[in-house]
């Protein structure tokens, strides 16, 4: 059984932000998520005020980008 330094419950913006920073800090990181990547944000058609998202990005797209960035640094 694999052991993790950090286990994050929830794959919303806060969860994937935490996963990104813990994985970048060289900690083995697991995100446990039972819904869509991005949490409730995926139900938002257009997001204009989230840092780095750009104007008019959909919640689904932003959730996927957040997950992909955390995975890029080693989060599972």
PDB file with one MODEL, atoms N, CA, C and O in Angstrom:
MODEL        1
ATOM      1  N   UNK A   1       0.845  -1.180   0.000  1.00  0.00           N
ATOM      2  CA  UNK A   1       0.000   0.000   0.000  1.00  0.00           C
ATOM      3  C   UNK A   1       0.890   1.242   0.000  1.00  0.00           C
ATOM      4  O   UNK A   1       1.796   1.374   0.823  1.00  0.00           O
ATOM      5  N   UNK A   2       0.617   2.143  -0.931  1.00  0.00           N
ATOM      6  CA  UNK A   2       1.404   3.372  -1.022  1.00  0.00           C
ATOM      7  C   UNK A   2       0.982   4.348   0.069  1.00  0.00           C
ATOM      8  O   UNK A   2      -0.201   4.482   0.379  1.00  0.00           O
ATOM      9  N   UNK A   3       1.959   5.019   0.639  1.00  0.00           N
ATOM     10  CA  UNK A   3       1.689   6.039   1.639  1.00  0.00           C
ATOM     11  C   UNK A   3       1.976   7.405   1.037  1.00  0.00           C
ATOM     12  O   UNK A   3       2.884   7.558   0.221  1.00  0.00           O
ATOM     13  N   UNK A   4       1.189   8.399   1.450  1.00  0.00           N
ATOM     14  CA  UNK A   4       1.316   9.767   0.945  1.00  0.00           C
ATOM     15  C   UNK A   4       1.662  10.700   2.094  1.00  0.00           C
ATOM     16  O   UNK A   4       1.268  10.478   3.238  1.00  0.00           O
ATOM     17  N   UNK A   5       2.403  11.743   1.768  1.00  0.00           N
ATOM     18  CA  UNK A   5       2.681  12.792   2.751  1.00  0.00           C
ATOM     19  C   UNK A   5       1.438  13.644   2.990  1.00  0.00           C
ATOM     20  O   UNK A   5       1.172  14.073   4.113  1.00  0.00           O
ATOM     21  N   UNK A   6       0.679  13.884   1.915  1.00  0.00           N
ATOM     22  CA  UNK A   6      -0.493  14.760   1.972  1.00  0.00           C
ATOM     23  C   UNK A   6      -1.648  14.083   1.248  1.00  0.00           C
ATOM     24  O   UNK A   6      -1.488  13.605   0.125  1.00  0.00           O
ATOM     25  N   UNK A   7      -2.812  14.042   1.891  1.00  0.00           N
ATOM     26  CA  UNK A   7      -4.036  13.582   1.242  1.00  0.00           C
ATOM     27  C   UNK A   7      -5.027  14.742   1.322  1.00  0.00           C
ATOM     28  O   UNK A   7      -5.351  15.229   2.405  1.00  0.00           O
ATOM     29  N   UNK A   8      -5.496  15.167   0.168  1.00  0.00           N
ATOM     30  CA  UNK A   8      -6.414  16.302   0.080  1.00  0.00           C
ATOM     31  C   UNK A   8      -7.784  15.764  -0.300  1.00  0.00           C
ATOM     32  O   UNK A   8      -7.929  15.038  -1.283  1.00  0.00           O
ATOM     33  N   UNK A   9      -8.779  16.125   0.485  1.00  0.00           N
ATOM     34  CA  UNK A   9     -10.142  15.679   0.225  1.00  0.00           C
ATOM     35  C   UNK A   9     -10.883  16.813  -0.472  1.00  0.00           C
ATOM     36  O   UNK A   9     -11.131  17.865   0.117  1.00  0.00           O
ATOM     37  N   UNK A  10     -11.228  16.583  -1.723  1.00  0.00           N
ATOM     38  CA  UNK A  10     -11.961  17.578  -2.505  1.00  0.00           C
ATOM     39  C   UNK A  10     -11.125  18.111  -3.649  1.00  0.00           C
ATOM     40  O   UNK A  10      -9.967  18.488  -3.468  1.00  0.00           O
ATOM     41  N   UNK A  11     -11.726  18.138  -4.828  1.00  0.00           N
ATOM     42  CA  UNK A  11     -11.025  18.590  -6.024  1.00  0.00           C
ATOM     43  C   UNK A  11     -11.560  19.900  -6.560  1.00  0.00           C
ATOM     44  O   UNK A  11     -11.646  20.098  -7.771  1.00  0.00           O
ATOM     45  N   UNK A  12     -11.917  20.792  -5.655  1.00  0.00           N
ATOM     46  CA  UNK A  12     -12.335  22.129  -6.068  1.00  0.00           C
ATOM     47  C   UNK A  12     -11.113  23.038  -6.167  1.00  0.00           C
ATOM     48  O   UNK A  12      -9.981  22.563  -6.090  1.00  0.00           O
ATOM     49  N   UNK A  13     -11.332  24.332  -6.334  1.00  0.00           N
ATOM     50  CA  UNK A  13     -10.211  25.269  -6.456  1.00  0.00           C
ATOM     51  C   UNK A  13      -9.240  25.213  -5.275  1.00  0.00           C
ATOM     52  O   UNK A  13      -8.026  25.244  -5.474  1.00  0.00           O
ATOM     53  N   UNK A  14      -9.756  25.132  -4.063  1.00  0.00           N
ATOM     54  CA  UNK A  14      -8.875  25.072  -2.895  1.00  0.00           C
ATOM     55  C   UNK A  14      -8.096  23.763  -2.852  1.00  0.00           C
ATOM     56  O   UNK A  14      -6.907  23.755  -2.533  1.00  0.00           O
ATOM     57  N   UNK A  15      -8.764  22.657  -3.171  1.00  0.00           N
ATOM     58  CA  UNK A  15      -8.101  21.356  -3.157  1.00  0.00           C
ATOM     59  C   UNK A  15      -6.977  21.266  -4.171  1.00  0.00           C
ATOM     60  O   UNK A  15      -5.883  20.799  -3.851  1.00  0.00           O
ATOM     61  N   UNK A  16      -7.241  21.710  -5.393  1.00  0.00           N
ATOM     62  CA  UNK A  16      -6.199  21.631  -6.415  1.00  0.00           C
ATOM     63  C   UNK A  16      -5.104  22.665  -6.208  1.00  0.00           C
ATOM     64  O   UNK A  16      -3.964  22.436  -6.613  1.00  0.00           O
ATOM     65  N   UNK A  17      -5.418  23.791  -5.590  1.00  0.00           N
ATOM     66  CA  UNK A  17      -4.355  24.742  -5.228  1.00  0.00           C
ATOM     67  C   UNK A  17      -3.440  24.118  -4.179  1.00  0.00           C
ATOM     68  O   UNK A  17      -2.217  24.216  -4.277  1.00  0.00           O
ATOM     69  N   UNK A  18      -4.036  23.478  -3.177  1.00  0.00           N
ATOM     70  CA  UNK A  18      -3.242  22.807  -2.149  1.00  0.00           C
ATOM     71  C   UNK A  18      -2.409  21.685  -2.753  1.00  0.00           C
ATOM     72  O   UNK A  18      -1.250  21.504  -2.382  1.00  0.00           O
ATOM     73  N   UNK A  19      -2.992  20.928  -3.684  1.00  0.00           N
ATOM     74  CA  UNK A  19      -2.260  19.839  -4.332  1.00  0.00           C
ATOM     75  C   UNK A  19      -1.080  20.362  -5.137  1.00  0.00           C
ATOM     76  O   UNK A  19       0.002  19.776  -5.116  1.00  0.00           O
ATOM     77  N   UNK A  20      -1.288  21.460  -5.843  1.00  0.00           N
ATOM     78  CA  UNK A  20      -0.213  22.059  -6.628  1.00  0.00           C
ATOM     79  C   UNK A  20       0.962  22.439  -5.736  1.00  0.00           C
ATOM     80  O   UNK A  20       2.108  22.106  -6.039  1.00  0.00           O
ATOM     81  N   UNK A  21       0.682  23.129  -4.645  1.00  0.00           N
ATOM     82  CA  UNK A  21       1.766  23.601  -3.783  1.00  0.00           C
ATOM     83  C   UNK A  21       2.421  22.468  -2.997  1.00  0.00           C
ATOM     84  O   UNK A  21       3.633  22.496  -2.784  1.00  0.00           O
ATOM     85  N   UNK A  22       1.652  21.479  -2.564  1.00  0.00           N
ATOM     86  CA  UNK A  22       2.287  20.383  -1.833  1.00  0.00           C
ATOM     87  C   UNK A  22       3.126  19.519  -2.781  1.00  0.00           C
ATOM     88  O   UNK A  22       4.204  19.059  -2.406  1.00  0.00           O
ATOM     89  N   UNK A  23       2.643  19.300  -3.993  1.00  0.00           N
ATOM     90  CA  UNK A  23       3.428  18.524  -4.953  1.00  0.00           C
ATOM     91  C   UNK A  23       4.685  19.282  -5.371  1.00  0.00           C
ATOM     92  O   UNK A  23       5.746  18.678  -5.527  1.00  0.00           O
ATOM     93  N   UNK A  24       4.579  20.587  -5.552  1.00  0.00           N
ATOM     94  CA  UNK A  24       5.767  21.391  -5.876  1.00  0.00           C
ATOM     95  C   UNK A  24       6.760  21.389  -4.729  1.00  0.00           C
ATOM     96  O   UNK A  24       7.961  21.561  -4.940  1.00  0.00           O
ATOM     97  N   UNK A  25       6.266  21.194  -3.518  1.00  0.00           N
ATOM     98  CA  UNK A  25       7.127  21.106  -2.343  1.00  0.00           C
ATOM     99  C   UNK A  25       7.724  19.719  -2.150  1.00  0.00           C
ATOM    100  O   UNK A  25       8.278  19.413  -1.094  1.00  0.00           O
ATOM    101  N   UNK A  26       7.608  18.886  -3.175  1.00  0.00           N
ATOM    102  CA  UNK A  26       8.196  17.547  -3.182  1.00  0.00           C
ATOM    103  C   UNK A  26       7.554  16.609  -2.163  1.00  0.00           C
ATOM    104  O   UNK A  26       8.207  15.688  -1.672  1.00  0.00           O
ATOM    105  N   UNK A  27       6.292  16.837  -1.844  1.00  0.00           N
ATOM    106  CA  UNK A  27       5.548  15.937  -0.973  1.00  0.00           C
ATOM    107  C   UNK A  27       4.682  15.039  -1.842  1.00  0.00           C
ATOM    108  O   UNK A  27       4.048  15.514  -2.785  1.00  0.00           O
ATOM    109  N   UNK A  28       4.647  13.748  -1.536  1.00  0.00           N
ATOM    110  CA  UNK A  28       3.769  12.861  -2.305  1.00  0.00           C
ATOM    111  C   UNK A  28       2.329  13.231  -1.952  1.00  0.00           C
ATOM    112  O   UNK A  28       1.944  13.256  -0.783  1.00  0.00           O
ATOM    113  N   UNK A  29       1.546  13.518  -2.988  1.00  0.00           N
ATOM    114  CA  UNK A  29       0.233  14.133  -2.794  1.00  0.00           C
ATOM    115  C   UNK A  29      -0.854  13.339  -3.502  1.00  0.00           C
ATOM    116  O   UNK A  29      -0.701  12.952  -4.661  1.00  0.00           O
ATOM    117  N   UNK A  30      -1.948  13.101  -2.797  1.00  0.00           N
ATOM    118  CA  UNK A  30      -3.111  12.427  -3.360  1.00  0.00           C
ATOM    119  C   UNK A  30      -4.326  13.325  -3.182  1.00  0.00           C
ATOM    120  O   UNK A  30      -4.568  13.850  -2.096  1.00  0.00           O
ATOM    121  N   UNK A  31      -5.089  13.497  -4.262  1.00  0.00           N
ATOM    122  CA  UNK A  31      -6.353  14.233  -4.198  1.00  0.00           C
ATOM    123  C   UNK A  31      -7.484  13.221  -4.309  1.00  0.00           C
ATOM    124  O   UNK A  31      -7.545  12.453  -5.270  1.00  0.00           O
ATOM    125  N   UNK A  32      -8.377  13.219  -3.327  1.00  0.00           N
ATOM    126  CA  UNK A  32      -9.537  12.346  -3.332  1.00  0.00           C
ATOM    127  C   UNK A  32     -10.732  13.216  -3.720  1.00  0.00           C
ATOM    128  O   UNK A  32     -11.096  14.159  -3.017  1.00  0.00           O
ATOM    129  N   UNK A  33     -11.329  12.870  -4.860  1.00  0.00           N
ATOM    130  CA  UNK A  33     -12.393  13.695  -5.403  1.00  0.00           C
ATOM    131  C   UNK A  33     -13.474  12.790  -5.959  1.00  0.00           C
ATOM    132  O   UNK A  33     -13.168  11.904  -6.756  1.00  0.00           O
ATOM    133  N   UNK A  34     -14.704  12.976  -5.574  1.00  0.00           N
ATOM    134  CA  UNK A  34     -15.766  12.111  -6.079  1.00  0.00           C
ATOM    135  C   UNK A  34     -16.619  12.780  -7.151  1.00  0.00           C
ATOM    136  O   UNK A  34     -17.461  12.131  -7.771  1.00  0.00           O
ATOM    137  N   UNK A  35     -16.409  14.053  -7.366  1.00  0.00           N
ATOM    138  CA  UNK A  35     -17.200  14.767  -8.367  1.00  0.00           C
ATOM    139  C   UNK A  35     -16.329  15.217  -9.527  1.00  0.00           C
ATOM    140  O   UNK A  35     -15.260  14.660  -9.776  1.00  0.00           O
ATOM    141  N   UNK A  36     -16.798  16.214 -10.219  1.00  0.00           N
ATOM    142  CA  UNK A  36     -16.056  16.763 -11.352  1.00  0.00           C
ATOM    143  C   UNK A  36     -14.869  17.572 -10.850  1.00  0.00           C
ATOM    144  O   UNK A  36     -14.933  18.194  -9.790  1.00  0.00           O
ATOM    145  N   UNK A  37     -13.788  17.557 -11.619  1.00  0.00           N
ATOM    146  CA  UNK A  37     -12.619  18.366 -11.267  1.00  0.00           C
ATOM    147  C   UNK A  37     -13.005  19.841 -11.323  1.00  0.00           C
ATOM    148  O   UNK A  37     -13.461  20.337 -12.353  1.00  0.00           O
ATOM    149  N   UNK A  38     -12.817  20.531 -10.206  1.00  0.00           N
ATOM    150  CA  UNK A  38     -13.185  21.933 -10.123  1.00  0.00           C
ATOM    151  C   UNK A  38     -14.327  22.185  -9.160  1.00  0.00           C
ATOM    152  O   UNK A  38     -14.659  23.336  -8.880  1.00  0.00           O
ATOM    153  N   UNK A  39     -14.929  21.130  -8.653  1.00  0.00           N
ATOM    154  CA  UNK A  39     -16.014  21.276  -7.676  1.00  0.00           C
ATOM    155  C   UNK A  39     -17.213  22.007  -8.255  1.00  0.00           C
ATOM    156  O   UNK A  39     -17.564  21.812  -9.418  1.00  0.00           O
ATOM    157  N   UNK A  40     -17.832  22.834  -7.459  1.00  0.00           N
ATOM    158  CA  UNK A  40     -19.024  23.584  -7.880  1.00  0.00           C
ATOM    159  C   UNK A  40     -18.724  24.581  -8.994  1.00  0.00           C
ATOM    160  O   UNK A  40     -19.628  25.034  -9.696  1.00  0.00           O
ATOM    161  N   UNK A  41     -17.467  24.910  -9.144  1.00  0.00           N
ATOM    162  CA  UNK A  41     -17.055  25.868 -10.179  1.00  0.00           C
ATOM    163  C   UNK A  41     -17.450  25.382 -11.581  1.00  0.00           C
ATOM    164  O   UNK A  41     -17.663  26.199 -12.476  1.00  0.00           O
ATOM    165  N   UNK A  42     -17.548  24.071 -11.776  1.00  0.00           N
ATOM    166  CA  UNK A  42     -17.862  23.544 -13.110  1.00  0.00           C
ATOM    167  C   UNK A  42     -19.276  23.918 -13.552  1.00  0.00           C
ATOM    168  O   UNK A  42     -19.598  23.831 -14.737  1.00  0.00           O
ATOM    169  N   UNK A  43     -20.108  24.327 -12.620  1.00  0.00           N
ATOM    170  CA  UNK A  43     -21.473  24.734 -12.948  1.00  0.00           C
ATOM    171  C   UNK A  43     -21.559  26.185 -13.401  1.00  0.00           C
ATOM    172  O   UNK A  43     -22.641  26.677 -13.722  1.00  0.00           O
ATOM    173  N   UNK A  44     -20.430  26.863 -13.426  1.00  0.00           N
ATOM    174  CA  UNK A  44     -20.394  28.272 -13.822  1.00  0.00           C
ATOM    175  C   UNK A  44     -20.022  28.380 -15.290  1.00  0.00           C
ATOM    176  O   UNK A  44     -18.993  27.863 -15.723  1.00  0.00           O
ATOM    177  N   UNK A  45     -20.856  29.047 -16.037  1.00  0.00           N
ATOM    178  CA  UNK A  45     -20.651  29.168 -17.481  1.00  0.00           C
ATOM    179  C   UNK A  45     -19.462  30.052 -17.827  1.00  0.00           C
ATOM    180  O   UNK A  45     -18.693  29.732 -18.733  1.00  0.00           O
ATOM    181  N   UNK A  46     -19.306  31.160 -17.112  1.00  0.00           N
ATOM    182  CA  UNK A  46     -18.236  32.105 -17.436  1.00  0.00           C
ATOM    183  C   UNK A  46     -17.634  32.665 -16.159  1.00  0.00           C
ATOM    184  O   UNK A  46     -18.342  33.171 -15.288  1.00  0.00           O
ATOM    185  N   UNK A  47     -16.295  32.564 -16.063  1.00  0.00           N
ATOM    186  CA  UNK A  47     -15.575  33.095 -14.909  1.00  0.00           C
ATOM    187  C   UNK A  47     -14.664  34.204 -15.408  1.00  0.00           C
ATOM    188  O   UNK A  47     -13.820  33.986 -16.277  1.00  0.00           O
ATOM    189  N   UNK A  48     -14.841  35.389 -14.853  1.00  0.00           N
ATOM    190  CA  UNK A  48     -14.067  36.555 -15.295  1.00  0.00           C
ATOM    191  C   UNK A  48     -13.111  37.072 -14.228  1.00  0.00           C
ATOM    192  O   UNK A  48     -12.273  37.925 -14.521  1.00  0.00           O
ATOM    193  N   UNK A  49     -13.215  36.578 -13.002  1.00  0.00           N
ATOM    194  CA  UNK A  49     -12.464  37.201 -11.915  1.00  0.00           C
ATOM    195  C   UNK A  49     -11.579  36.236 -11.134  1.00  0.00           C
ATOM    196  O   UNK A  49     -11.297  36.482  -9.962  1.00  0.00           O
ATOM    197  N   UNK A  50     -11.139  35.156 -11.749  1.00  0.00           N
ATOM    198  CA  UNK A  50     -10.241  34.224 -11.065  1.00  0.00           C
ATOM    199  C   UNK A  50      -8.834  34.443 -11.588  1.00  0.00           C
ATOM    200  O   UNK A  50      -8.628  34.415 -12.801  1.00  0.00           O
ATOM    201  N   UNK A  51      -7.850  34.663 -10.709  1.00  0.00           N
ATOM    202  CA  UNK A  51      -6.483  34.959 -11.162  1.00  0.00           C
ATOM    203  C   UNK A  51      -5.941  33.902 -12.121  1.00  0.00           C
ATOM    204  O   UNK A  51      -5.976  32.708 -11.823  1.00  0.00           O
ATOM    205  N   UNK A  52      -5.454  34.335 -13.238  1.00  0.00           N
ATOM    206  CA  UNK A  52      -4.843  33.451 -14.215  1.00  0.00           C
ATOM    207  C   UNK A  52      -5.814  32.785 -15.167  1.00  0.00           C
ATOM    208  O   UNK A  52      -5.390  32.106 -16.101  1.00  0.00           O
ATOM    209  N   UNK A  53      -7.114  32.965 -14.951  1.00  0.00           N
ATOM    210  CA  UNK A  53      -8.104  32.288 -15.783  1.00  0.00           C
ATOM    211  C   UNK A  53      -8.372  33.021 -17.081  1.00  0.00           C
ATOM    212  O   UNK A  53      -8.815  32.411 -18.054  1.00  0.00           O
ATOM    213  N   UNK A  54      -8.115  34.297 -17.114  1.00  0.00           N
ATOM    214  CA  UNK A  54      -8.483  35.068 -18.294  1.00  0.00           C
ATOM    215  C   UNK A  54      -9.958  35.417 -18.242  1.00  0.00           C
ATOM    216  O   UNK A  54     -10.687  34.945 -17.370  1.00  0.00           O
ATOM    217  N   UNK A  55     -10.382  36.225 -19.158  1.00  0.00           N
ATOM    218  CA  UNK A  55     -11.771  36.676 -19.184  1.00  0.00           C
ATOM    219  C   UNK A  55     -12.614  35.674 -19.962  1.00  0.00           C
ATOM    220  O   UNK A  55     -12.264  35.277 -21.074  1.00  0.00           O
ATOM    221  N   UNK A  56     -13.712  35.280 -19.370  1.00  0.00           N
ATOM    222  CA  UNK A  56     -14.673  34.446 -20.064  1.00  0.00           C
ATOM    223  C   UNK A  56     -14.375  32.958 -20.075  1.00  0.00           C
ATOM    224  O   UNK A  56     -14.946  32.236 -20.893  1.00  0.00           O
ATOM    225  N   UNK A  57     -13.515  32.475 -19.215  1.00  0.00           N
ATOM    226  CA  UNK A  57     -13.226  31.041 -19.171  1.00  0.00           C
ATOM    227  C   UNK A  57     -14.364  30.321 -18.453  1.00  0.00           C
ATOM    228  O   UNK A  57     -14.883  30.810 -17.449  1.00  0.00           O
ATOM    229  N   UNK A  58     -14.742  29.174 -18.967  1.00  0.00           N
ATOM    230  CA  UNK A  58     -15.790  28.390 -18.331  1.00  0.00           C
ATOM    231  C   UNK A  58     -15.265  27.665 -17.106  1.00  0.00           C
ATOM    232  O   UNK A  58     -14.077  27.352 -17.024  1.00  0.00           O
ATOM    233  N   UNK A  59     -16.146  27.398 -16.157  1.00  0.00           N
ATOM    234  CA  UNK A  59     -15.760  26.707 -14.930  1.00  0.00           C
ATOM    235  C   UNK A  59     -15.209  25.316 -15.177  1.00  0.00           C
ATOM    236  O   UNK A  59     -14.270  24.888 -14.505  1.00  0.00           O
ATOM    237  N   UNK A  60     -15.793  24.601 -16.146  1.00  0.00           N
ATOM    238  CA  UNK A  60     -15.318  23.257 -16.472  1.00  0.00           C
ATOM    239  C   UNK A  60     -13.871  23.319 -16.960  1.00  0.00           C
ATOM    240  O   UNK A  60     -13.035  22.521 -16.535  1.00  0.00           O
ATOM    241  N   UNK A  61     -13.577  24.261 -17.847  1.00  0.00           N
ATOM    242  CA  UNK A  61     -12.219  24.398 -18.394  1.00  0.00           C
ATOM    243  C   UNK A  61     -11.207  24.775 -17.318  1.00  0.00           C
ATOM    244  O   UNK A  61     -10.097  24.244 -17.281  1.00  0.00           O
ATOM    245  N   UNK A  62     -11.599  25.689 -16.450  1.00  0.00           N
ATOM    246  CA  UNK A  62     -10.694  26.104 -15.380  1.00  0.00           C
ATOM    247  C   UNK A  62     -10.423  24.958 -14.413  1.00  0.00           C
ATOM    248  O   UNK A  62      -9.290  24.783 -13.966  1.00  0.00           O
ATOM    249  N   UNK A  63     -11.436  24.185 -14.089  1.00  0.00           N
ATOM    250  CA  UNK A  63     -11.250  23.023 -13.217  1.00  0.00           C
ATOM    251  C   UNK A  63     -10.270  22.029 -13.808  1.00  0.00           C
ATOM    252  O   UNK A  63      -9.410  21.506 -13.101  1.00  0.00           O
ATOM    253  N   UNK A  64     -10.393  21.767 -15.095  1.00  0.00           N
ATOM    254  CA  UNK A  64      -9.466  20.852 -15.776  1.00  0.00           C
ATOM    255  C   UNK A  64      -8.042  21.398 -15.778  1.00  0.00           C
ATOM    256  O   UNK A  64      -7.087  20.651 -15.566  1.00  0.00           O
ATOM    257  N   UNK A  65      -7.899  22.696 -16.018  1.00  0.00           N
ATOM    258  CA  UNK A  65      -6.565  23.310 -16.017  1.00  0.00           C
ATOM    259  C   UNK A  65      -5.913  23.205 -14.647  1.00  0.00           C
ATOM    260  O   UNK A  65      -4.717  22.935 -14.544  1.00  0.00           O
ATOM    261  N   UNK A  66      -6.697  23.417 -13.595  1.00  0.00           N
ATOM    262  CA  UNK A  66      -6.161  23.328 -12.236  1.00  0.00           C
ATOM    263  C   UNK A  66      -5.702  21.905 -11.940  1.00  0.00           C
ATOM    264  O   UNK A  66      -4.624  21.704 -11.381  1.00  0.00           O
ATOM    265  N   UNK A  67      -6.508  20.922 -12.310  1.00  0.00           N
ATOM    266  CA  UNK A  67      -6.130  19.528 -12.101  1.00  0.00           C
ATOM    267  C   UNK A  67      -4.868  19.193 -12.891  1.00  0.00           C
ATOM    268  O   UNK A  67      -3.930  18.607 -12.348  1.00  0.00           O
ATOM    269  N   UNK A  68      -4.844  19.559 -14.151  1.00  0.00           N
ATOM    270  CA  UNK A  68      -3.686  19.248 -14.998  1.00  0.00           C
ATOM    271  C   UNK A  68      -2.399  19.845 -14.447  1.00  0.00           C
ATOM    272  O   UNK A  68      -1.344  19.214 -14.502  1.00  0.00           O
ATOM    273  N   UNK A  69      -2.484  21.056 -13.918  1.00  0.00           N
ATOM    274  CA  UNK A  69      -1.278  21.688 -13.370  1.00  0.00           C
ATOM    275  C   UNK A  69      -0.803  20.959 -12.124  1.00  0.00           C
ATOM    276  O   UNK A  69       0.401  20.777 -11.941  1.00  0.00           O
ATOM    277  N   UNK A  70      -1.723  20.536 -11.263  1.00  0.00           N
ATOM    278  CA  UNK A  70      -1.323  19.781 -10.066  1.00  0.00           C
ATOM    279  C   UNK A  70      -0.697  18.445 -10.456  1.00  0.00           C
ATOM    280  O   UNK A  70       0.307  18.035  -9.874  1.00  0.00           O
ATOM    281  N   UNK A  71      -1.285  17.768 -11.437  1.00  0.00           N
ATOM    282  CA  UNK A  71      -0.748  16.484 -11.900  1.00  0.00           C
ATOM    283  C   UNK A  71       0.619  16.675 -12.535  1.00  0.00           C
ATOM    284  O   UNK A  71       1.499  15.829 -12.372  1.00  0.00           O
ATOM    285  N   UNK A  72       0.808  17.767 -13.253  1.00  0.00           N
ATOM    286  CA  UNK A  72       2.105  18.061 -13.886  1.00  0.00           C
ATOM    287  C   UNK A  72       3.239  18.081 -12.859  1.00  0.00           C
ATOM    288  O   UNK A  72       4.371  17.707 -13.168  1.00  0.00           O
ATOM    289  N   UNK A  73       2.931  18.514 -11.650  1.00  0.00           N
ATOM    290  CA  UNK A  73       3.950  18.577 -10.613  1.00  0.00           C
ATOM    291  C   UNK A  73       3.982  17.333  -9.730  1.00  0.00           C
ATOM    292  O   UNK A  73       4.740  17.279  -8.762  1.00  0.00           O
ATOM    293  N   UNK A  74       3.159  16.327 -10.061  1.00  0.00           N
ATOM    294  CA  UNK A  74       3.281  15.049  -9.370  1.00  0.00           C
ATOM    295  C   UNK A  74       2.128  14.622  -8.505  1.00  0.00           C
ATOM    296  O   UNK A  74       2.169  13.531  -7.936  1.00  0.00           O
ATOM    297  N   UNK A  75       1.093  15.439  -8.379  1.00  0.00           N
ATOM    298  CA  UNK A  75      -0.066  15.029  -7.575  1.00  0.00           C
ATOM    299  C   UNK A  75      -0.801  13.911  -8.299  1.00  0.00           C
ATOM    300  O   UNK A  75      -0.823  13.858  -9.528  1.00  0.00           O
ATOM    301  N   UNK A  76      -1.392  13.033  -7.531  1.00  0.00           N
ATOM    302  CA  UNK A  76      -2.192  11.940  -8.103  1.00  0.00           C
ATOM    303  C   UNK A  76      -3.649  12.155  -7.776  1.00  0.00           C
ATOM    304  O   UNK A  76      -4.495  11.349  -8.165  1.00  0.00           O
TER     305      UNK A  76
ENDMDL
END
